[in-house]
Amino acid sequence: MSHPEPVPLISLRHVGLAYANPLTRFAPAKDGRVHALHDVSFDVFEGDKLGIIGRNGSGKSTLMRILARIYDPDAGSVHFTRKIHLQMLSLGVGFEGTLTGRENAVLNGMLLGKSRAHMLGRLESIKEFSELGDFFEMPVATYSSGMVLRLGFSVAMETDPDVLLIDEVLGVGDASFARKSQDALVARFSSRLTVIMISHDPGVISKFCNRAVWIEQGRTKMDGLPVEVAAAYLQASNGG
């Protein structure tokens, strides 16, 4: 008996996005806009650990913000097969600067569909993991970039989203917190949680992911096994 094909959790088809450029006469595109993405297509399946790799300026971060529903594409489509809660780990994304770390933790969790009571019950764990100390009670606008990262990571570990989006900025921070966060991520990568992560490091993609997508100049260059995609990417980066 043949098994039915798995249904993608997220499907992207020919996704494109261009930004208005105030310096129109310097814009590379004929329409006076800067095209971050031209034609990106791939599927994300439940439980996938998908790595997105590409050079600086290839459109990876823009793609991540489209997946997080921060931006809407102006070409193509992004289809979610059901209502899902996404958490994006990226510096400066998802927090209100005038609110304290404690207040942001509760608000962020509620935006992910968690109850206020659930988040209040997780606050001490979030504070402890983040190692923010008294800064947990201060406005996020007073935080360094590393402190914002600590808060975002700690909230994500306690909200259990359906899809965790990880930007490459997770490398920011001191060695001790980096080790602790990596251990927490390894546990998430071993679970059924769906993870989409950006990394410049092909080794990270090969180690943690079961699939990889290479984005080049705003287009899907390759989609396949992490080792094969990483090898092709490295060869192209080295001029091969």
ABEGO torsion letter per residue (X at the ends): XBBBBBBBABBBBGBBBBBBBABAAABABAAGBBBABABBBBBBBBGBBBBBBEBBGAGAAAAAAAAAGABBBABEBBBBABBBBBBBBBBGBGBBAABBAAAAAAAAAAAAGBBAAAAAAAAAAAAAAAGAEAAAABBAAABBAAAAAAAAAAAAAAAGBABBBBBAAAABEBAAAAAAAAAAAAAAAABABBBBBBBABAAAAAAABABBBBBBGGBBABBEBAAAAAAAAAAAAAGX
